[in-house]
Amino acid sequence: MPIGLIKYLIISLFFVVGCSPKESGTIKEVAETANSLEQSNSNYPEGIAHCKAVFDDMLKTKGSARSMPDCLVGYQLPDFEATTVSGKKVSNESLKGKLTLINFWFTTCKPCIAEIPGFNDIVDKYGSDQLNFISICRDGKEKASKFLDKHPWSFDHISAAESLINNEFMFMWGFPTTFLVNPQGEIIHAINGGSTGPGAAEHIKMRVVPHIDRALAAR
């Protein structure tokens, strides 16, 4: 797809879905992100354009639409760099070589919180030798750290990530959202939403573990 068309689709996306400036970033930031695509080796922007096309088609044919991240399957993670709350440097390049589980969340999101024990079970099951485990929180470092002190979570945590979520990941989904990424940096499974009841931990494991097992068996 021509870069110019991708840029148009990305910029227009934020008008179509009606996100507030707080959620989507300023139009200037979106334009700057689009203008940087020519320097990117990732096809993630094409994935976002594809997701917008899927959304628009659903809206046209069904009269309503819900954004789902599975339209990103087959596309690579965007180019990004961040530092975890413990000072670890993380980027799309540093994650390559292992499967990676990425969860997007915030501290007052009830289904996000309910899933944490399930994610801890997944870490216990596979360990860091086989997978990278990354959480990306839109809340600031102090708020996220206080939360994590009360709710231990065995992931590497990137906080104060609202700009990263809006600009590099060009978010158009609700929270929680989870990506499973193969060792080459390609998204192979993507889900959003979750439950808040006592079965939430088992629910997230059912949605994620079979895909991890399948990916590990294929290596």
C-alpha positions in Angstrom: 0.0 0.0 0.0 1.4 3.5 -0.9 2.8 5.4 2.1 0.7 8.4 1.3 -2.5 6.3 1.5 -1.4 4.8 4.8 -0.8 8.2 6.2 -4.2 9.4 5.2 -5.9 6.3 6.7 -4.1 6.7 10.0 -4.9 10.4 10.3 -8.5 9.9 9.3 -8.9 7.0 11.8 -8.9 9.3 14.8 -11.8 11.3 13.3 -13.9 8.2 12.5 -13.7 6.5 15.9 -14.3 9.8 17.7 -11.6 9.5 20.4 -11.1 12.4 22.7 -7.8 14.3 22.5 -6.7 12.7 25.8 -7.2 9.2 24.3 -5.8 9.7 20.9 -3.2 12.4 21.3 -3.1 15.6 19.4 -3.6 15.8 15.7 -0.1 17.1 15.4 1.3 14.0 17.2 -0.7 11.7 14.9 0.6 13.6 11.8 4.1 13.3 13.0 3.7 9.6 13.6 2.3 9.2 10.1 5.2 11.2 8.6 7.7 8.9 10.3 6.4 5.8 8.5 8.9 6.2 5.7 11.8 5.5 8.2 10.0 2.5 9.8 10.8 -1.1 8.9 7.6 -2.3 10.6 4.4 -2.9 8.6 2.3 -2.2 11.7 0.9 1.0 10.2 -0.5 -1.1 7.3 -2.1 -3.3 10.0 -3.8 -0.2 11.5 -5.0 0.8 8.0 -6.4 -2.8 7.5 -8.2 -2.6 10.9 -9.8 0.7 9.9 -10.9 -0.8 6.7 -12.4 -3.8 8.6 -14.1 -1.4 11.0 -15.5 0.7 8.2 -16.8 -2.3 6.3 -18.6 -3.6 9.4 -20.1 -0.2 9.9 -21.3 0.0 6.3 -22.7 -3.6 6.0 -24.1 -4.1 9.5 -24.8 -0.5 10.7 -22.6 -0.9 13.8 -19.0 -1.9 14.5 -16.8 -2.8 17.4 -13.0 -2.5 17.1 -11.3 -5.8 17.7 -7.5 -6.2 17.6 -7.4 -9.6 15.8 -7.2 -7.6 12.5 -3.5 -7.0 13.4 -2.7 -10.7 13.3 0.1 -11.2 10.7 1.5 -7.7 11.1 4.7 -6.8 13.0 4.9 -4.8 16.2 5.5 -1.1 15.7 9.0 0.4 16.2 9.1 1.6 19.8 11.5 2.1 22.7 10.6 2.3 26.4 12.0 1.8 29.9 10.4 -0.4 32.5 9.7 0.8 36.1 12.8 -1.2 37.1 15.0 0.5 34.5 15.1 -2.2 31.8 15.2 -1.0 28.2 12.6 -2.6 26.0 12.0 -2.2 22.2 10.5 -4.2 19.4 14.0 -5.3 18.5 15.0 -6.4 22.0 11.9 -8.7 22.2 12.8 -10.6 19.1 14.1 -14.2 19.5 11.4 -15.2 22.0 7.6 -15.3 22.1 6.3 -12.1 23.7 3.1 -11.6 25.6 2.1 -7.9 25.8 -0.8 -6.7 27.9 -2.2 -3.1 27.8 -4.0 -2.0 30.9 -4.6 0.8 33.5 -4.9 0.7 37.3 -8.7 1.2 37.6 -9.7 -1.2 34.9 -11.6 -3.9 36.6 -11.1 -6.7 34.0 -7.4 -5.7 33.8 -7.0 -6.3 37.5 -9.0 -9.5 37.5 -6.7 -11.0 34.9 -3.5 -10.5 36.8 -3.5 -13.9 38.7 -4.0 -15.6 35.4 -1.1 -13.8 33.9 1.1 -14.8 36.9 0.1 -18.4 36.3 1.2 -18.1 32.7 4.6 -16.8 33.8 4.9 -19.6 36.3 4.1 -22.2 33.6 6.5 -21.0 30.9 9.2 -18.9 32.6 11.2 -16.1 31.1 13.5 -18.5 29.1 10.7 -19.1 26.6 8.7 -15.8 26.7 9.0 -12.1 27.3 6.2 -10.8 29.5 5.5 -7.1 29.0 2.7 -4.9 30.5 2.1 -1.4 29.1 0.2 0.8 31.5 -1.2 4.2 30.6 -1.0 5.4 34.2 2.1 7.3 35.5 5.0 5.5 37.2 4.1 6.5 40.8 0.5 5.4 40.4 1.4 2.1 38.6 4.1 1.3 41.2 1.8 1.8 44.1 -0.7 -0.5 42.4 1.8 -3.2 41.7 3.0 -3.1 45.3 -0.5 -4.2 46.3 -1.0 -6.5 43.3 2.2 -8.4 42.5 2.5 -9.1 38.8 5.4 -11.0 37.3 5.7 -9.0 34.1 8.1 -6.3 33.0 6.1 -3.1 33.4 6.2 0.0 31.2 4.3 2.9 32.9 3.4 6.4 31.8 2.7 4.9 28.4 -0.2 6.9 27.2 1.8 8.5 24.4 3.3 5.1 23.5 -0.2 3.5 23.4 -1.7 6.4 21.3 1.2 7.1 18.9 3.3 4.1 18.3 0.6 1.5 18.9 -2.2 3.8 17.5 -4.6 2.3 19.9 -8.2 1.9 18.7 -9.3 -0.8 21.2 -10.5 -0.9 24.8 -8.7 -2.3 27.8 -7.4 -4.8 28.5 -5.9 -5.7 25.2 -3.3 -8.5 24.8 -1.0 -9.4 22.0 1.0 -12.6 21.5 4.0 -12.0 19.3 6.3 -14.6 17.6 10.1 -14.5 17.8 10.3 -12.6 14.6 8.1 -9.7 16.0 4.9 -10.7 14.2 1.6 -10.5 16.1 0.1 -14.0 16.0 -2.8 -13.6 18.5 -4.7 -10.4 19.7 -7.6 -10.1 22.0 -9.4 -7.5 24.1 -12.0 -7.3 26.8 -12.3 -9.6 29.7 -14.4 -10.7 32.7 -14.4 -9.4 36.2 -15.8 -12.4 38.1 -14.0 -15.1 40.0 -13.3 -17.0 36.8 -11.4 -14.1 35.1 -7.9 -15.7 35.7 -9.0 -19.0 34.1 -10.7 -17.1 31.3 -7.6 -15.3 30.3 -5.5 -18.5 30.4 -8.1 -20.2 28.2 -7.8 -17.4 25.7 -4.0 -17.3 25.6 -2.4 -20.6 26.7 -3.4 -22.7 23.7 -1.9 -20.1 21.3 1.4 -20.1 23.3 1.5 -23.9 23.2 0.8 -23.9 19.5 3.5 -21.3 18.8 6.1 -23.1 21.0 5.4 -26.4 19.2 5.9 -24.8 15.8 9.4 -23.5 16.7 
